[in-house]
Amino acid sequence: MAKAMRRSRRAHRRSACGFDGYQSKAEGTAMTRVKICGLATVDDALFASQAGANFIGIVFAPGRRQVSIQTASDIAQSIHSSANNTDVVGVFVNTPAEEVNHIAGICGLDRVQLSGDETWEYCLAIEHPIIKVMHIAERTMASQVIAELERGKRLMANRDWMCLLDTKMGDAYGGTGKAFNWQIASEIAQRFSVMIAGGLDPQNVKKVIRDVSPMGVDVSTGVETNKCKDQNKIKAFIEAVK
């Protein structure tokens, strides 16, 4: 019964966020969604949710933002117990699919974000809705990403998934705080509905939305002060988007 109730709540939130299945650009979106990533406390997660975040991200991959399973469960429970339509997203990097499914289940995640080198075939083994990160390096061309998204759209037909474009720097898998060439994002966004991450902050996000027209924006470093989440910056970022 508890699992069924969680599935029902997840379905309601996904419908509220407008992400039932992957959307082509032609279908459009009603508004720009916001994801606040790298949250590590219940207080910050609830604050972001109450401020209007559509997604909050908690990181399971190794790094300074990594949280324990207990903390992740506490965050998910607090969000699910609130009246806010916010999806809880778990961020993974090159983790075995069985482990991702297990953690997502016991923590009550609404979505999983695959931020590593996961293939589309890997994605098919994931039991939860997916955010698939496409890494944009210095020499990445829009045509390469578009071709990969075309392939993903075919393989992931009838699956609930979306694409997030993020900066690729060295061995880092996101969370760099560095922007990539947003002209590339603009070219991709003309063909596909995508989210954007990398170098966003309360000061530049409005311009990026105007220039690129993404379906969503994702921020972590840009709402931190001294490597800790700053609730004033979280509020300012969401207000700039909404």
Rosetta silent file (secondary structure, phi, psi, omega in degrees, C-alpha in Angstrom):
SEQUENCE: MAKAMRRSRRAHRRSACGFDGYQSKAEGTAMTRVKICGLATVDDALFASQAGANFIGIVFAPGRRQVSIQTASDIAQSIHSSANNTDVVGVFVNTPAEEVNHIAGICGLDRVQLSGDETWEYCLAIEHPIIKVMHIAERTMASQVIAELERGKRLMANRDWMCLLDTKMGDAYGGTGKAFNWQIASEIAQRFSVMIAGGLDPQNVKKVIRDVSPMGVDVSTGVETNKCKDQNKIKAFIEAVK
SCORE:     score description
SCORE:     0.000 S_00000001
   1 L     0.000  -44.073 -179.249    0.000    0.000    0.000 S_00000001
   2 H   -61.868  -42.075  179.694    2.790    2.442    0.919 S_00000001
   3 H   -64.126  -39.889  179.692    4.573    1.761   -2.386 S_00000001
   4 H   -63.744  -39.775  178.764    1.338    2.277   -4.294 S_00000001
   5 H   -65.021  -39.085  178.821    0.761    5.594   -2.560 S_00000001
   6 H   -64.720  -40.720  178.441    4.303    6.711   -3.432 S_00000001
   7 H   -62.922  -39.080  179.803    3.734    5.774   -7.081 S_00000001
   8 H   -64.372  -43.281  179.463    0.488    7.738   -7.070 S_00000001
   9 H   -64.967  -39.373  179.153    2.191   10.814   -5.624 S_00000001
  10 H   -62.517  -43.064 -179.447    5.018   10.501   -8.160 S_00000001
  11 H   -62.528  -39.966  179.843    2.538   10.322  -11.025 S_00000001
  12 H   -64.109  -44.079 -178.765    0.745   13.413   -9.738 S_00000001
  13 H   -66.728  -39.824  179.838    3.967   15.392   -9.450 S_00000001
  14 H   -63.923  -39.249  177.738    5.172   14.374  -12.917 S_00000001
  15 H   -64.732  -41.513 -179.944    1.851   15.453  -14.362 S_00000001
  16 H   -64.051  -35.065  179.941    2.073   18.748  -12.492 S_00000001
  17 H   -81.961  -12.016  176.397    5.595   19.300  -13.835 S_00000001
  18 L    78.144   29.096 -176.273    4.494   18.448  -17.354 S_00000001
  19 L  -121.178   43.539  175.370    7.056   15.725  -18.018 S_00000001
  20 L   -81.328   89.162 -177.435    4.980   12.652  -18.834 S_00000001
  21 L    91.682  161.889 -177.864    7.311   11.236  -21.478 S_00000001
  22 L   -74.612  135.270 -177.172    9.968   12.934  -23.553 S_00000001
  23 L  -104.468  133.450  170.751    8.780   16.045  -25.355 S_00000001
  24 E   -78.453  161.913 -177.224    9.893   17.133  -28.801 S_00000001
  25 H   -61.002  -32.483 -176.875   10.452   20.830  -29.295 S_00000001
  26 H   -62.373  -27.317 -177.968    7.309   21.106  -31.386 S_00000001
  27 H   -77.132  -26.199  176.328    5.160   20.229  -28.372 S_00000001
  28 L    72.168  174.527  176.016    6.558   23.084  -26.339 S_00000001
  29 L  -138.514  153.492 -174.793    6.403   23.695  -22.604 S_00000001
  30 L   -76.563  -33.682 -178.759    4.265   26.032  -20.535 S_00000001
  31 L  -158.019  166.548  178.992    7.080   27.483  -18.452 S_00000001
  32 L   -80.906  126.667  179.526   10.723   27.022  -17.629 S_00000001
  33 E   -85.159  159.360 -178.551   11.262   24.422  -14.920 S_00000001
  34 E  -125.212  132.367  172.081   13.852   24.749  -12.162 S_00000001
  35 E  -121.605  124.044  173.767   16.086   22.098  -10.651 S_00000001
  36 E  -101.774  116.398 -172.207   18.173   22.912   -7.584 S_00000001
  37 L  -109.405  162.254  176.977   20.880   20.267   -7.360 S_00000001
  38 L    75.760   25.388  178.427   23.384   19.159   -4.750 S_00000001
  39 L   -78.619  138.116 -172.537   21.086   19.640   -1.765 S_00000001
  40 L  -127.462    1.281  178.844   22.347   17.860    1.325 S_00000001
  41 L  -134.691  153.019  176.946   19.964   18.822    4.138 S_00000001
  42 H   -61.130  -40.933 -177.674   16.238   18.532    4.735 S_00000001
  43 H   -60.290  -48.559 -179.500   16.076   22.245    5.546 S_00000001
  44 H   -66.887  -38.307  179.992   17.620   23.346    2.242 S_00000001
  45 H   -64.377  -45.509  178.536   15.565   20.844    0.248 S_00000001
  46 H   -65.162  -38.186  178.629   12.295   21.995    1.788 S_00000001
  47 H   -61.308  -47.529 -179.741   13.269   25.621    1.300 S_00000001
  48 H   -61.918  -42.450  179.550   13.962   25.063   -2.398 S_00000001
  49 H   -62.566  -46.730 -179.081   10.723   23.139   -2.818 S_00000001
  50 H   -68.001  -26.601  178.906    8.656   25.779   -1.057 S_00000001
  51 H   -77.331  -12.313  175.303   10.360   28.511   -3.094 S_00000001
  52 L   119.345    9.973  178.168    9.070   26.883   -6.270 S_00000001
  53 L   -65.630  135.342  176.234   11.666   24.364   -7.459 S_00000001
  54 L   -81.477  -28.048  179.271   10.179   21.707   -9.724 S_00000001
  55 E  -137.767  142.056  168.349   13.051   19.318   -8.997 S_00000001
  56 E  -122.378  135.514 -176.227   15.542   18.983   -6.180 S_00000001
  57 E  -107.073  133.545  174.705   18.672   16.932   -6.769 S_00000001
  58 E  -121.234  135.168 -168.146   20.524   14.832   -4.213 S_00000001
  59 E   -98.462  125.870  174.552   23.895   13.399   -5.153 S_00000001
  60 L  -102.076  -14.621  179.436   24.906    9.774   -4.631 S_00000001
  61 L   -72.289  148.762  179.586   28.071   10.016   -6.724 S_00000001
  62 L   -57.283  141.360 -179.309   31.360   10.511   -4.830 S_00000001
  63 L   150.648  178.030 -174.838   32.207   14.147   -4.140 S_00000001
  64 L   -69.866  -17.881  179.660   31.680   16.942   -1.654 S_00000001
  65 L   -97.810    2.300 -177.406   27.912   17.007   -2.245 S_00000001
  66 E   -63.478  138.873  178.040   27.409   13.263   -1.778 S_00000001
  67 L  -117.801  160.033  176.376   24.753   12.272    0.762 S_00000001
  68 L   -79.205  164.803  177.147   24.102    9.058    2.653 S_00000001
  69 H   -62.908  -37.047  179.110   21.125    6.844    1.905 S_00000001
  70 H   -64.053  -45.383  178.591   19.621    7.845    5.246 S_00000001
  71 H   -62.834  -42.849  178.815   19.912   11.559    4.458 S_00000001
  72 H   -60.600  -42.351  178.736   18.479   11.000    0.988 S_00000001
  73 H   -63.467  -41.195  179.062   15.543    9.090    2.469 S_00000001
  74 H   -63.795  -42.103  179.261   14.911   11.861    4.990 S_00000001
  75 H   -64.123  -47.490 -179.180   14.956   14.494    2.247 S_00000001
  76 H   -61.111  -42.896 -179.556   12.618   12.497    0.007 S_00000001
  77 H   -63.546  -39.999 -179.341   10.202   11.835    2.851 S_00000001
  78 H   -65.579  -39.640  178.702   10.114   15.513    3.807 S_00000001
  79 H   -68.667  -43.733 -178.540    9.360   16.566    0.230 S_00000001
  80 H   -67.584  -25.617  179.969    6.724   13.878   -0.251 S_00000001
  81 H   -83.520  -11.808  179.806    5.069   14.861    3.028 S_00000001
  82 L   -85.365  174.322  178.782    4.794   18.486    1.928 S_00000001
  83 L   -93.550   10.686 -174.336    2.115   19.966   -0.293 S_00000001
  84 L   -89.398  140.786  177.634    4.686   20.951   -2.918 S_00000001
  85 L   -89.074   73.363 -177.807    4.774   19.433   -6.410 S_00000001
  86 L  -123.209  129.216  176.493    8.521   18.827   -6.425 S_00000001
  87 E   -85.635  139.071  175.680   10.262   15.739   -7.789 S_00000001
  88 E   -95.707  121.109 -174.959   13.174   14.274   -5.834 S_00000001
  89 E  -113.357  127.919  174.939   16.008   13.359   -8.207 S_00000001
  90 E   -97.274  130.036 -176.577   18.930   11.108   -7.312 S_00000001
  91 E  -100.047  123.542 -178.245   22.166   11.837   -9.180 S_00000001
  92 E  -125.893  151.874  177.386   24.335    8.851  -10.126 S_00000001
  93 L  -131.784  109.438  175.153   27.565    8.476  -12.105 S_00000001
  94 L    53.217   40.084  177.519   28.398    5.136  -13.742 S_00000001
  95 L   -93.237  139.822  177.288   26.659    3.149  -11.006 S_00000001
  96 L   -52.159  138.889 -175.483   25.433   -0.396  -11.803 S_00000001
  97 H   -57.216  -38.918 -179.664   21.794   -0.286  -12.887 S_00000001
  98 H   -62.356  -37.302  179.566   20.727   -2.769  -10.202 S_00000001
  99 H   -70.053  -40.445  176.743   22.222   -0.526   -7.523 S_00000001
 100 H   -59.893  -47.226 -179.913   20.516    2.563   -8.944 S_00000001
 101 H   -61.422  -40.360 -179.635   17.163    0.779   -8.949 S_00000001
 102 H   -65.013  -49.364 -178.411   17.694   -0.445   -5.388 S_00000001
 103 H   -64.245  -43.219  179.847   18.675    2.961   -4.001 S_00000001
 104 H   -60.372  -37.431  179.890   15.894    4.740   -5.871 S_00000001
 105 H   -69.314  -48.339 -175.677   13.388    2.298   -4.430 S_00000001
 106 H   -74.127  -24.426  179.902   14.451    2.415   -0.797 S_00000001
 107 H   -90.873  -12.676 -178.946   14.902    6.207   -0.812 S_00000001
 108 L    73.953   37.327  179.073   11.622    6.927   -2.592 S_00000001
 109 L   -71.973  148.006  176.048   13.191    8.858   -5.478 S_00000001
 110 L   -89.283  -32.381  179.900   10.926   10.203   -8.198 S_00000001
 111 E  -144.244  161.060  170.569   13.631   10.301  -10.862 S_00000001
 112 E  -122.705  137.741  176.927   17.233    9.296  -11.369 S_00000001
 113 E  -104.192  125.079 -178.751   19.775   11.477  -13.115 S_00000001
 114 E  -102.195  103.901 -170.653   22.466    9.625  -15.029 S_00000001
 115 L  -105.570    8.202 -178.185   25.460   11.948  -15.136 S_00000001
 116 L  -103.206 -134.918 -178.453   28.193    9.581  -16.269 S_00000001
 117 L  -106.097   27.750 -176.098   28.892    7.643  -19.451 S_00000001
 118 L   -62.049  138.171  178.932   25.718    5.571  -19.308 S_00000001
 119 L   -87.418  168.089  175.495   24.465    4.251  -22.662 S_00000001
 120 H   -64.064  -35.547  178.175   20.893    4.245  -23.912 S_00000001
 121 H   -62.764  -38.425  174.958   20.906    0.467  -23.482 S_00000001
 122 H   -60.799  -44.577 -177.441   21.850    1.013  -19.834 S_00000001
 123 H   -57.183  -33.170 -178.768   18.965    3.465  -19.488 S_00000001
 124 L   -65.162  -19.922  179.671   16.507    0.767  -20.521 S_00000001
 125 L   -87.401   -6.969 -179.115   17.426   -1.191  -17.380 S_00000001
 126 L   -84.598  133.174 -172.610   16.493    1.706  -15.076 S_00000001
 127 L   -91.210   -7.203 -179.171   13.071    1.323  -13.476 S_00000001
 128 L  -111.142  161.732  172.410   12.463    4.995  -12.656 S_00000001
 129 L   -55.521  149.516 -168.842   11.977    8.066  -14.868 S_00000001
 130 E  -122.678  142.632  161.471   15.333    9.350  -16.100 S_00000001
 131 E  -109.925  113.483 -177.682   17.222   12.588  -16.595 S_00000001
 132 E   -99.001  119.346 -179.622   19.974   11.719  -19.090 S_00000001
 133 E   -83.886  131.577  171.523   22.946   14.083  -19.065 S_00000001
 134 E  -108.579  119.694 -174.569   24.604   14.922  -22.366 S_00000001
 135 E   -85.804  130.194 -179.087   28.092   16.298  -21.736 S_00000001
 136 E  -108.701  105.333  177.979   29.183   19.319  -23.761 S_00000001
 137 L   -90.797  177.890 -175.394   32.958   19.582  -24.059 S_00000001
 138 L   -58.821  -35.661 -176.146   34.920   22.384  -25.703 S_00000001
 139 L  -103.717    9.051  178.043   34.867   20.698  -29.119 S_00000001
 140 L   -67.395  136.358  177.101   31.393   19.170  -28.965 S_00000001
 141 L  -105.965  147.258 -179.452   29.208   20.112  -31.928 S_00000001
 142 H   -57.131  -37.677 -178.290   25.450   20.544  -31.773 S_00000001
 143 H   -61.471  -33.559  178.570   25.027   18.061  -34.631 S_00000001
 144 H   -65.830  -44.882 -178.710   26.686   15.334  -32.549 S_00000001
 145 H   -67.671  -42.056  179.397   24.301   15.851  -29.653 S_00000001
 146 H   -60.166  -43.012  178.836   21.264   16.065  -31.927 S_00000001
 147 H   -62.632  -40.225  179.456   22.203   12.765  -33.571 S_00000001
 148 H   -68.178  -37.701  177.918   22.594   11.108  -30.170 S_00000001
 149 H   -68.632  -34.945  175.722   19.248   12.476  -29.002 S_00000001
 150 H   -61.334  -42.321  178.579   17.577   11.178  -32.157 S_00000001
 151 H   -65.017  -44.207  179.076   18.932    7.736  -31.329 S_00000001
 152 H   -62.154  -38.554  179.763   17.792    8.039  -27.728 S_00000001
 153 H   -62.144  -37.698  178.425   14.327    9.099  -28.779 S_00000001
 154 H   -69.338  -47.256 -175.718   13.993    5.926  -30.853 S_00000001
 155 H   -72.129  -29.911 -175.023   15.359    3.578  -28.201 S_00000001
 156 L  -100.999   21.845  179.120   13.533    5.232  -25.300 S_00000001
 157 L   -55.410  136.625  179.229   10.124    5.402  -26.954 S_00000001
 158 L    70.270    9.911  174.199    7.310    5.253  -24.380 S_00000001
 159 L  -103.468  149.104  179.196    9.770    5.838  -21.539 S_00000001
 160 L   -87.081  104.971 -178.620    9.593    8.842  -19.205 S_00000001
 161 E  -152.251  162.824  175.790   12.890   10.656  -19.713 S_00000001
 162 E  -147.347  166.265 -176.800   14.401   14.040  -20.420 S_00000001
 163 E  -111.861  138.047  174.777   17.768   15.447  -21.461 S_00000001
 164 E  -121.459  123.584  175.730   20.068   17.720  -19.475 S_00000001
 165 E   -91.166  127.891 -178.212   22.970   19.485  -21.201 S_00000001
 166 E  -140.720  156.993 -177.669   25.924   20.057  -18.875 S_00000001
 167 E   -69.729  136.355  173.616   29.531   21.176  -19.110 S_00000001
 168 E  -108.744  118.067  177.885   32.246   18.560  -19.539 S_00000001
 169 E  -132.628  114.152  178.463   35.595   19.529  -18.021 S_00000001
 170 L    58.036 -130.607 -178.858   38.351   16.957  -17.599 S_00000001
 171 L   -93.533    2.592 -176.884   37.224   14.016  -15.499 S_00000001
 172 E   -77.055  139.829  177.002   34.406   15.941  -13.779 S_00000001
 173 E  -111.588   68.831  178.967   30.815   14.815  -14.314 S_00000001
 174 L    90.860  173.571  179.087   28.941   18.034  -13.581 S_00000001
 175 L    69.322   21.615 -177.178   28.977   20.432  -10.661 S_00000001
 176 L   -82.574  -23.361 -175.160   31.851   22.408  -12.177 S_00000001
 177 L    75.689    8.900 -178.241   30.162   25.797  -12.016 S_00000001
 178 L  -109.048  141.760  179.926   31.478   26.441  -15.526 S_00000001
 179 L   -87.603  152.715  169.237   29.365   27.286  -18.564 S_00000001
 180 L  -102.969 -177.708 -179.021   29.623   25.678  -21.978 S_00000001
 181 L   -69.434  106.027 -175.989   28.935   27.379  -25.315 S_00000001
 182 H   -70.766  -12.881  172.734   25.276   28.313  -25.031 S_00000001
 183 H   -64.190  -37.087  175.829   25.057   28.772  -28.793 S_00000001
 184 H   -62.619  -43.855  178.593   25.325   24.986  -28.986 S_00000001
 185 H   -60.861  -39.409 -179.808   22.488   24.694  -26.481 S_00000001
 186 H   -63.172  -41.517  179.052   20.404   27.085  -28.563 S_00000001
 187 H   -64.875  -41.788  179.616   20.891   24.970  -31.698 S_00000001
 188 H   -67.497  -40.662 -176.958   19.950   21.799  -29.850 S_00000001
 189 H   -67.706  -16.202  174.639   16.957   23.464  -28.174 S_00000001
 190 L   -72.416  -20.935 -177.538   15.532   24.314  -31.596 S_00000001
 191 L  -107.826  -33.468 -175.407   15.100   20.575  -32.179 S_00000001
 192 E  -134.480  148.756  172.028   14.615   19.115  -28.704 S_00000001
 193 L   -79.487  118.338 -175.817   13.267   20.226  -25.352 S_00000001
 194 E  -132.516  156.957  169.022   16.293   20.209  -23.071 S_00000001
 195 E   -98.221  157.033 -178.567   17.366   21.350  -19.649 S_00000001
 196 E  -126.053  137.843  173.415   20.590   23.323  -19.208 S_00000001
 197 E  -136.358  163.866  176.461   23.194   23.226  -16.437 S_00000001
 198 L   109.091  102.851  174.367   26.671   24.643  -16.053 S_00000001
 199 L    77.261   10.502  179.351   27.639   28.123  -14.915 S_00000001
 200 L   -81.399  149.458  176.602   24.109   29.326  -14.195 S_00000001
 201 L  -156.066  175.063 -177.676   23.395   31.756  -11.365 S_00000001
 202 L   -61.151  -23.340 -176.854   20.712   34.273  -10.333 S_00000001
 203 L   -82.548  -33.546 -174.081   22.358   36.976  -12.449 S_00000001
 204 L  -107.318   -9.215 -171.875   22.607   35.202  -15.812 S_00000001
 205 H   -65.040  -34.760 -179.314   19.776   32.678  -15.850 S_00000001
 206 H   -64.134  -40.684  178.680   17.180   35.072  -17.252 S_00000001
 207 H   -65.593  -40.841  179.090   19.400   35.867  -20.254 S_00000001
 208 H   -62.114  -42.816  178.472   20.065   32.180  -20.882 S_00000001
 209 H   -62.247  -42.137  179.924   16.345   31.450  -20.861 S_00000001
 210 H   -65.206  -40.672 -175.057   15.735   34.312  -23.284 S_00000001
 211 H   -81.249  -32.487 -171.820   18.537   33.261  -25.650 S_00000001
 212 H  -106.311  -31.707 -175.287   18.158   29.471  -25.530 S_00000001
 213 L    57.859   53.428  176.686   14.515   28.785  -24.556 S_00000001
 214 L   -75.970  161.202  175.200   15.249   25.594  -22.591 S_00000001
 215 L   -80.193  -16.569  179.717   12.445   23.667  -20.955 S_00000001
 216 E  -160.710  159.972  176.913   14.393   23.761  -17.705 S_00000001
 217 E  -128.866  146.724 -173.756   17.457   25.081  -15.913 S_00000001
 218 E  -129.759  131.507 -177.497   19.615   23.299  -13.341 S_00000001
 219 E  -137.583  146.028  173.291   21.894   24.955  -10.800 S_00000001
 220 L  -137.577  -72.078 -179.083   24.189   23.862   -7.988 S_00000001
 221 H   -58.025  -36.347 -175.882   27.389   25.898   -7.639 S_00000001
 222 H   -67.547   -9.001  176.019   25.568   29.078   -8.668 S_00000001
 223 H  -120.355   33.471  177.923   23.431   29.028   -5.507 S_00000001
 224 E  -119.692  151.757  170.413   26.283   28.364   -3.088 S_00000001
 225 E  -129.540  124.907 -176.926   28.394   30.561   -0.844 S_00000001
 226 L    53.638   41.908  175.905   31.647   29.117    0.458 S_00000001
 227 L    66.593   18.002  175.411   30.660   25.721   -1.011 S_00000001
 228 E  -124.183  146.415  178.770   27.409   25.599    0.981 S_00000001
 229 E   -61.165  135.959 -177.809   23.902   26.114   -0.322 S_00000001
 230 L  -113.375  111.978 -174.862   22.757   29.718    0.180 S_00000001
 231 H   -64.481  -30.391  176.240   19.000   30.004    0.632 S_00000001
 232 H   -64.499  -40.057  178.702   18.999   33.657   -0.443 S_00000001
 233 H   -71.161  -36.526  176.163   20.635   32.659   -3.733 S_00000001
 234 H   -59.666  -47.305 -179.853   18.235   29.742   -4.169 S_00000001
 235 H   -62.282  -44.322 -179.050   15.300   32.114   -3.758 S_00000001
 236 H   -64.081  -38.801  179.821   16.830   34.683   -6.115 S_00000001
 237 H   -64.378  -48.574 -178.395   17.504   32.046   -8.772 S_00000001
 238 H   -63.923  -40.301  178.697   13.970   30.675   -8.708 S_00000001
 239 H   -64.518  -35.808  178.802   12.478   34.172   -8.757 S_00000001
 240 H   -65.770  -32.089 -179.788   14.628   35.070  -11.774 S_00000001
 241 H   -80.099  -45.732 -173.085   13.252   32.056  -13.641 S_00000001
 242 L   -76.697    0.000    0.000    9.625   32.273  -12.609 S_00000001
